[in-house]
Amino acid sequence: MILERLASSDRWATRGRILADDGVTVLVPATLEPSPPDLPAGTYPARLYASPHFGYPVYRLYDVPGHDAIELHKGNLPKDTHGCVLLGGVFGLVYDESGQNPEPGILQSAYTFRTFMEGMQGAPEFSLTVRPIPEAPDAV
């Protein structure tokens, strides 16, 4: 699998998506990481793991330089990342319980996470290649 980073904002978060190994098929349409991300570009083993923090199974990335607990989990806002990768269905505005104070984030996270985990069919491990954010072309 490939974590393709699309954009990053110093004031907000790093946005991306997860693709199948073919580099075309979208498995997770929206991912959210802290900005700057804690996860350097590279290839990492992802293993099924019973997260004590969340109380449910997640995939945890191993051999990440300087980090030992980067997980793929659900959440909607940058503050939910805890240095990890959030899975979601679409980028959008997340409102507080009163329906006010919109913040940019990802939506449909619980559904997308559940669908991703079901699609993995309990696979104990996979390889995740993390791509850097593409360089912007020079202005002409």
PyMOL commands that place a pseudoatom at each C-alpha (Angstrom):
pseudoatom trace, name=CA, resn=MET, resi=1, chain=A, elem=C, hetatm=0, pos=[0.000, 0.000, 0.000]
pseudoatom trace, name=CA, resn=ILE, resi=2, chain=A, elem=C, hetatm=0, pos=[1.010, 3.589, -0.551]
pseudoatom trace, name=CA, resn=LEU, resi=3, chain=A, elem=C, hetatm=0, pos=[0.345, 6.615, 1.648]
pseudoatom trace, name=CA, resn=GLU, resi=4, chain=A, elem=C, hetatm=0, pos=[0.344, 9.408, -0.896]
pseudoatom trace, name=CA, resn=ARG, resi=5, chain=A, elem=C, hetatm=0, pos=[0.660, 12.810, 0.711]
pseudoatom trace, name=CA, resn=LEU, resi=6, chain=A, elem=C, hetatm=0, pos=[-1.175, 15.537, -1.165]
pseudoatom trace, name=CA, resn=ALA, resi=7, chain=A, elem=C, hetatm=0, pos=[-0.552, 18.762, 0.766]
pseudoatom trace, name=CA, resn=SER, resi=8, chain=A, elem=C, hetatm=0, pos=[0.587, 20.126, 4.103]
pseudoatom trace, name=CA, resn=SER, resi=9, chain=A, elem=C, hetatm=0, pos=[-0.058, 23.312, 6.012]
pseudoatom trace, name=CA, resn=ASP, resi=10, chain=A, elem=C, hetatm=0, pos=[2.076, 24.497, 8.914]
pseudoatom trace, name=CA, resn=ARG, resi=11, chain=A, elem=C, hetatm=0, pos=[-1.087, 25.885, 10.512]
pseudoatom trace, name=CA, resn=TRP, resi=12, chain=A, elem=C, hetatm=0, pos=[-3.251, 22.832, 9.978]
pseudoatom trace, name=CA, resn=ALA, resi=13, chain=A, elem=C, hetatm=0, pos=[-2.254, 19.288, 9.011]
pseudoatom trace, name=CA, resn=THR, resi=14, chain=A, elem=C, hetatm=0, pos=[-0.904, 17.006, 6.298]
pseudoatom trace, name=CA, resn=ARG, resi=15, chain=A, elem=C, hetatm=0, pos=[-3.531, 15.596, 3.927]
pseudoatom trace, name=CA, resn=GLY, resi=16, chain=A, elem=C, hetatm=0, pos=[-3.196, 12.443, 1.880]
pseudoatom trace, name=CA, resn=ARG, resi=17, chain=A, elem=C, hetatm=0, pos=[-4.808, 9.188, 0.801]
pseudoatom trace, name=CA, resn=ILE, resi=18, chain=A, elem=C, hetatm=0, pos=[-3.969, 5.488, 0.766]
pseudoatom trace, name=CA, resn=LEU, resi=19, chain=A, elem=C, hetatm=0, pos=[-3.582, 3.703, -2.560]
pseudoatom trace, name=CA, resn=ALA, resi=20, chain=A, elem=C, hetatm=0, pos=[-3.255, 0.045, -3.464]
pseudoatom trace, name=CA, resn=ASP, resi=21, chain=A, elem=C, hetatm=0, pos=[0.165, -1.159, -4.583]
pseudoatom trace, name=CA, resn=ASP, resi=22, chain=A, elem=C, hetatm=0, pos=[-0.793, -0.369, -8.195]
pseudoatom trace, name=CA, resn=GLY, resi=23, chain=A, elem=C, hetatm=0, pos=[-0.581, 3.345, -7.288]
pseudoatom trace, name=CA, resn=VAL, resi=24, chain=A, elem=C, hetatm=0, pos=[-3.994, 4.007, -8.833]
pseudoatom trace, name=CA, resn=THR, resi=25, chain=A, elem=C, hetatm=0, pos=[-6.733, 2.260, -6.844]
pseudoatom trace, name=CA, resn=VAL, resi=26, chain=A, elem=C, hetatm=0, pos=[-7.840, 4.417, -3.919]
pseudoatom trace, name=CA, resn=LEU, resi=27, chain=A, elem=C, hetatm=0, pos=[-8.355, 2.384, -0.730]
pseudoatom trace, name=CA, resn=VAL, resi=28, chain=A, elem=C, hetatm=0, pos=[-8.752, 5.301, 1.704]
pseudoatom trace, name=CA, resn=PRO, resi=29, chain=A, elem=C, hetatm=0, pos=[-9.769, 8.612, 0.093]
pseudoatom trace, name=CA, resn=ALA, resi=30, chain=A, elem=C, hetatm=0, pos=[-8.638, 10.916, 2.907]
pseudoatom trace, name=CA, resn=THR, resi=31, chain=A, elem=C, hetatm=0, pos=[-5.863, 10.699, 5.493]
pseudoatom trace, name=CA, resn=LEU, resi=32, chain=A, elem=C, hetatm=0, pos=[-4.828, 13.269, 8.047]
pseudoatom trace, name=CA, resn=GLU, resi=33, chain=A, elem=C, hetatm=0, pos=[-1.495, 13.548, 9.863]
pseudoatom trace, name=CA, resn=PRO, resi=34, chain=A, elem=C, hetatm=0, pos=[0.055, 16.250, 12.010]
pseudoatom trace, name=CA, resn=SER, resi=35, chain=A, elem=C, hetatm=0, pos=[1.993, 18.981, 10.287]
pseudoatom trace, name=CA, resn=PRO, resi=36, chain=A, elem=C, hetatm=0, pos=[4.842, 18.437, 9.923]
pseudoatom trace, name=CA, resn=PRO, resi=37, chain=A, elem=C, hetatm=0, pos=[4.187, 14.689, 9.891]
pseudoatom trace, name=CA, resn=ASP, resi=38, chain=A, elem=C, hetatm=0, pos=[5.920, 12.437, 12.438]
pseudoatom trace, name=CA, resn=LEU, resi=39, chain=A, elem=C, hetatm=0, pos=[6.177, 9.724, 9.784]
pseudoatom trace, name=CA, resn=PRO, resi=40, chain=A, elem=C, hetatm=0, pos=[9.112, 10.210, 7.383]
pseudoatom trace, name=CA, resn=ALA, resi=41, chain=A, elem=C, hetatm=0, pos=[8.884, 9.078, 3.763]
pseudoatom trace, name=CA, resn=GLY, resi=42, chain=A, elem=C, hetatm=0, pos=[9.918, 5.436, 3.460]
pseudoatom trace, name=CA, resn=THR, resi=43, chain=A, elem=C, hetatm=0, pos=[8.546, 1.903, 3.606]
pseudoatom trace, name=CA, resn=TYR, resi=44, chain=A, elem=C, hetatm=0, pos=[7.366, 0.419, 6.889]
pseudoatom trace, name=CA, resn=PRO, resi=45, chain=A, elem=C, hetatm=0, pos=[5.828, -2.847, 8.086]
pseudoatom trace, name=CA, resn=ALA, resi=46, chain=A, elem=C, hetatm=0, pos=[2.293, -2.343, 9.385]
pseudoatom trace, name=CA, resn=ARG, resi=47, chain=A, elem=C, hetatm=0, pos=[1.131, -5.004, 11.830]
pseudoatom trace, name=CA, resn=LEU, resi=48, chain=A, elem=C, hetatm=0, pos=[-2.276, -5.683, 13.318]
pseudoatom trace, name=CA, resn=TYR, resi=49, chain=A, elem=C, hetatm=0, pos=[-2.099, -4.508, 16.916]
pseudoatom trace, name=CA, resn=ALA, resi=50, chain=A, elem=C, hetatm=0, pos=[-4.499, -4.338, 19.874]
pseudoatom trace, name=CA, resn=SER, resi=51, chain=A, elem=C, hetatm=0, pos=[-4.172, -0.648, 20.703]
pseudoatom trace, name=CA, resn=PRO, resi=52, chain=A, elem=C, hetatm=0, pos=[-4.309, -0.101, 24.471]
pseudoatom trace, name=CA, resn=HIS, resi=53, chain=A, elem=C, hetatm=0, pos=[-4.929, 3.606, 23.842]
pseudoatom trace, name=CA, resn=PHE, resi=54, chain=A, elem=C, hetatm=0, pos=[-8.044, 3.081, 21.709]
pseudoatom trace, name=CA, resn=GLY, resi=55, chain=A, elem=C, hetatm=0, pos=[-9.198, -0.327, 22.920]
pseudoatom trace, name=CA, resn=TYR, resi=56, chain=A, elem=C, hetatm=0, pos=[-9.652, -1.778, 19.442]
pseudoatom trace, name=CA, resn=PRO, resi=57, chain=A, elem=C, hetatm=0, pos=[-7.407, -3.355, 16.784]
pseudoatom trace, name=CA, resn=VAL, resi=58, chain=A, elem=C, hetatm=0, pos=[-5.474, -0.982, 14.528]
pseudoatom trace, name=CA, resn=TYR, resi=59, chain=A, elem=C, hetatm=0, pos=[-2.474, -1.286, 12.253]
pseudoatom trace, name=CA, resn=ARG, resi=60, chain=A, elem=C, hetatm=0, pos=[0.708, -0.019, 13.888]
pseudoatom trace, name=CA, resn=LEU, resi=61, chain=A, elem=C, hetatm=0, pos=[3.775, 1.008, 11.888]
pseudoatom trace, name=CA, resn=TYR, resi=62, chain=A, elem=C, hetatm=0, pos=[7.145, -0.387, 12.927]
pseudoatom trace, name=CA, resn=ASP, resi=63, chain=A, elem=C, hetatm=0, pos=[10.757, 0.678, 12.335]
pseudoatom trace, name=CA, resn=VAL, resi=64, chain=A, elem=C, hetatm=0, pos=[9.804, 4.369, 12.103]
pseudoatom trace, name=CA, resn=PRO, resi=65, chain=A, elem=C, hetatm=0, pos=[12.878, 6.460, 13.003]
pseudoatom trace, name=CA, resn=GLY, resi=66, chain=A, elem=C, hetatm=0, pos=[12.338, 8.237, 16.315]
pseudoatom trace, name=CA, resn=HIS, resi=67, chain=A, elem=C, hetatm=0, pos=[8.816, 6.846, 16.863]
pseudoatom trace, name=CA, resn=ASP, resi=68, chain=A, elem=C, hetatm=0, pos=[7.403, 3.620, 18.185]
pseudoatom trace, name=CA, resn=ALA, resi=69, chain=A, elem=C, hetatm=0, pos=[3.622, 4.074, 18.270]
pseudoatom trace, name=CA, resn=ILE, resi=70, chain=A, elem=C, hetatm=0, pos=[2.362, 5.407, 14.935]
pseudoatom trace, name=CA, resn=GLU, resi=71, chain=A, elem=C, hetatm=0, pos=[-1.006, 3.826, 14.210]
pseudoatom trace, name=CA, resn=LEU, resi=72, chain=A, elem=C, hetatm=0, pos=[-3.681, 3.993, 11.520]
pseudoatom trace, name=CA, resn=HIS, resi=73, chain=A, elem=C, hetatm=0, pos=[-6.901, 4.878, 13.368]
pseudoatom trace, name=CA, resn=LYS, resi=74, chain=A, elem=C, hetatm=0, pos=[-10.104, 6.893, 13.251]
pseudoatom trace, name=CA, resn=GLY, resi=75, chain=A, elem=C, hetatm=0, pos=[-10.512, 10.562, 14.147]
pseudoatom trace, name=CA, resn=ASN, resi=76, chain=A, elem=C, hetatm=0, pos=[-11.636, 13.792, 12.533]
pseudoatom trace, name=CA, resn=LEU, resi=77, chain=A, elem=C, hetatm=0, pos=[-9.338, 16.659, 13.492]
pseudoatom trace, name=CA, resn=PRO, resi=78, chain=A, elem=C, hetatm=0, pos=[-5.599, 17.297, 13.629]
pseudoatom trace, name=CA, resn=LYS, resi=79, chain=A, elem=C, hetatm=0, pos=[-5.791, 17.150, 17.438]
pseudoatom trace, name=CA, resn=ASP, resi=80, chain=A, elem=C, hetatm=0, pos=[-7.057, 13.541, 17.097]
pseudoatom trace, name=CA, resn=THR, resi=81, chain=A, elem=C, hetatm=0, pos=[-3.924, 12.353, 15.280]
pseudoatom trace, name=CA, resn=HIS, resi=82, chain=A, elem=C, hetatm=0, pos=[-1.667, 11.947, 18.347]
pseudoatom trace, name=CA, resn=GLY, resi=83, chain=A, elem=C, hetatm=0, pos=[1.154, 11.765, 15.767]
pseudoatom trace, name=CA, resn=CYS, resi=84, chain=A, elem=C, hetatm=0, pos=[-0.634, 8.993, 13.856]
pseudoatom trace, name=CA, resn=VAL, resi=85, chain=A, elem=C, hetatm=0, pos=[-2.511, 8.668, 10.553]
pseudoatom trace, name=CA, resn=LEU, resi=86, chain=A, elem=C, hetatm=0, pos=[-6.289, 9.204, 10.585]
pseudoatom trace, name=CA, resn=LEU, resi=87, chain=A, elem=C, hetatm=0, pos=[-8.429, 7.442, 7.975]
pseudoatom trace, name=CA, resn=GLY, resi=88, chain=A, elem=C, hetatm=0, pos=[-11.450, 9.196, 6.456]
pseudoatom trace, name=CA, resn=GLY, resi=89, chain=A, elem=C, hetatm=0, pos=[-13.795, 9.334, 3.513]
pseudoatom trace, name=CA, resn=VAL, resi=90, chain=A, elem=C, hetatm=0, pos=[-13.558, 12.984, 2.537]
pseudoatom trace, name=CA, resn=PHE, resi=91, chain=A, elem=C, hetatm=0, pos=[-11.975, 16.268, 3.608]
pseudoatom trace, name=CA, resn=GLY, resi=92, chain=A, elem=C, hetatm=0, pos=[-14.456, 18.772, 4.995]
pseudoatom trace, name=CA, resn=LEU, resi=93, chain=A, elem=C, hetatm=0, pos=[-15.511, 20.928, 7.904]
pseudoatom trace, name=CA, resn=VAL, resi=94, chain=A, elem=C, hetatm=0, pos=[-16.067, 19.335, 11.302]
pseudoatom trace, name=CA, resn=TYR, resi=95, chain=A, elem=C, hetatm=0, pos=[-18.468, 21.161, 13.615]
pseudoatom trace, name=CA, resn=ASP, resi=96, chain=A, elem=C, hetatm=0, pos=[-18.571, 20.990, 17.417]
pseudoatom trace, name=CA, resn=GLU, resi=97, chain=A, elem=C, hetatm=0, pos=[-21.522, 19.473, 19.318]
pseudoatom trace, name=CA, resn=SER, resi=98, chain=A, elem=C, hetatm=0, pos=[-23.458, 22.738, 19.076]
pseudoatom trace, name=CA, resn=GLY, resi=99, chain=A, elem=C, hetatm=0, pos=[-23.187, 22.724, 15.278]
pseudoatom trace, name=CA, resn=GLN, resi=100, chain=A, elem=C, hetatm=0, pos=[-20.871, 25.727, 15.318]
pseudoatom trace, name=CA, resn=ASN, resi=101, chain=A, elem=C, hetatm=0, pos=[-17.143, 26.489, 15.207]
pseudoatom trace, name=CA, resn=PRO, resi=102, chain=A, elem=C, hetatm=0, pos=[-16.215, 24.610, 12.024]
pseudoatom trace, name=CA, resn=GLU, resi=103, chain=A, elem=C, hetatm=0, pos=[-12.671, 23.279, 11.736]
pseudoatom trace, name=CA, resn=PRO, resi=104, chain=A, elem=C, hetatm=0, pos=[-11.077, 21.647, 8.677]
pseudoatom trace, name=CA, resn=GLY, resi=105, chain=A, elem=C, hetatm=0, pos=[-10.734, 17.901, 9.091]
pseudoatom trace, name=CA, resn=ILE, resi=106, chain=A, elem=C, hetatm=0, pos=[-11.865, 14.590, 7.644]
pseudoatom trace, name=CA, resn=LEU, resi=107, chain=A, elem=C, hetatm=0, pos=[-15.370, 13.151, 7.649]
pseudoatom trace, name=CA, resn=GLN, resi=108, chain=A, elem=C, hetatm=0, pos=[-16.729, 9.594, 7.643]
pseudoatom trace, name=CA, resn=SER, resi=109, chain=A, elem=C, hetatm=0, pos=[-13.744, 8.393, 9.659]
pseudoatom trace, name=CA, resn=ALA, resi=110, chain=A, elem=C, hetatm=0, pos=[-15.470, 5.658, 11.681]
pseudoatom trace, name=CA, resn=TYR, resi=111, chain=A, elem=C, hetatm=0, pos=[-17.103, 4.222, 8.548]
pseudoatom trace, name=CA, resn=THR, resi=112, chain=A, elem=C, hetatm=0, pos=[-13.881, 4.440, 6.500]
pseudoatom trace, name=CA, resn=PHE, resi=113, chain=A, elem=C, hetatm=0, pos=[-11.807, 2.870, 9.273]
pseudoatom trace, name=CA, resn=ARG, resi=114, chain=A, elem=C, hetatm=0, pos=[-14.309, 0.012, 9.673]
pseudoatom trace, name=CA, resn=THR, resi=115, chain=A, elem=C, hetatm=0, pos=[-14.414, -0.561, 5.886]
pseudoatom trace, name=CA, resn=PHE, resi=116, chain=A, elem=C, hetatm=0, pos=[-10.604, -0.537, 5.698]
pseudoatom trace, name=CA, resn=MET, resi=117, chain=A, elem=C, hetatm=0, pos=[-10.282, -3.049, 8.554]
pseudoatom trace, name=CA, resn=GLU, resi=118, chain=A, elem=C, hetatm=0, pos=[-12.956, -5.318, 7.043]
pseudoatom trace, name=CA, resn=GLY, resi=119, chain=A, elem=C, hetatm=0, pos=[-11.189, -5.143, 3.681]
pseudoatom trace, name=CA, resn=MET, resi=120, chain=A, elem=C, hetatm=0, pos=[-7.925, -6.204, 5.327]
pseudoatom trace, name=CA, resn=GLN, resi=121, chain=A, elem=C, hetatm=0, pos=[-9.698, -9.397, 6.487]
pseudoatom trace, name=CA, resn=GLY, resi=122, chain=A, elem=C, hetatm=0, pos=[-7.488, -9.679, 9.553]
pseudoatom trace, name=CA, resn=ALA, resi=123, chain=A, elem=C, hetatm=0, pos=[-4.238, -9.698, 7.567]
pseudoatom trace, name=CA, resn=PRO, resi=124, chain=A, elem=C, hetatm=0, pos=[-1.512, -9.742, 10.222]
pseudoatom trace, name=CA, resn=GLU, resi=125, chain=A, elem=C, hetatm=0, pos=[0.865, -7.488, 8.276]
pseudoatom trace, name=CA, resn=PHE, resi=126, chain=A, elem=C, hetatm=0, pos=[1.318, -5.388, 5.158]
pseudoatom trace, name=CA, resn=SER, resi=127, chain=A, elem=C, hetatm=0, pos=[3.907, -2.969, 3.843]
pseudoatom trace, name=CA, resn=LEU, resi=128, chain=A, elem=C, hetatm=0, pos=[3.135, 0.775, 3.709]
pseudoatom trace, name=CA, resn=THR, resi=129, chain=A, elem=C, hetatm=0, pos=[5.217, 3.025, 1.470]
pseudoatom trace, name=CA, resn=VAL, resi=130, chain=A, elem=C, hetatm=0, pos=[4.971, 6.661, 2.525]
pseudoatom trace, name=CA, resn=ARG, resi=131, chain=A, elem=C, hetatm=0, pos=[5.551, 9.146, -0.263]
pseudoatom trace, name=CA, resn=PRO, resi=132, chain=A, elem=C, hetatm=0, pos=[6.672, 12.712, 0.410]
pseudoatom trace, name=CA, resn=ILE, resi=133, chain=A, elem=C, hetatm=0, pos=[4.540, 15.676, -0.610]
pseudoatom trace, name=CA, resn=PRO, resi=134, chain=A, elem=C, hetatm=0, pos=[5.282, 16.408, -4.268]
pseudoatom trace, name=CA, resn=GLU, resi=135, chain=A, elem=C, hetatm=0, pos=[7.406, 19.446, -4.945]
pseudoatom trace, name=CA, resn=ALA, resi=136, chain=A, elem=C, hetatm=0, pos=[5.499, 22.328, -6.509]
pseudoatom trace, name=CA, resn=PRO, resi=137, chain=A, elem=C, hetatm=0, pos=[6.676, 23.036, -10.060]
pseudoatom trace, name=CA, resn=ASP, resi=138, chain=A, elem=C, hetatm=0, pos=[8.737, 26.156, -10.498]
pseudoatom trace, name=CA, resn=ALA, resi=139, chain=A, elem=C, hetatm=0, pos=[6.766, 29.163, -11.674]
pseudoatom trace, name=CA, resn=VAL, resi=140, chain=A, elem=C, hetatm=0, pos=[7.447, 30.125, -15.235]
for i in range(1, 140): cmd.bond("trace and resi %d" % i, "trace and resi %d" % (i + 1))
show_as sticks, trace
zoom trace
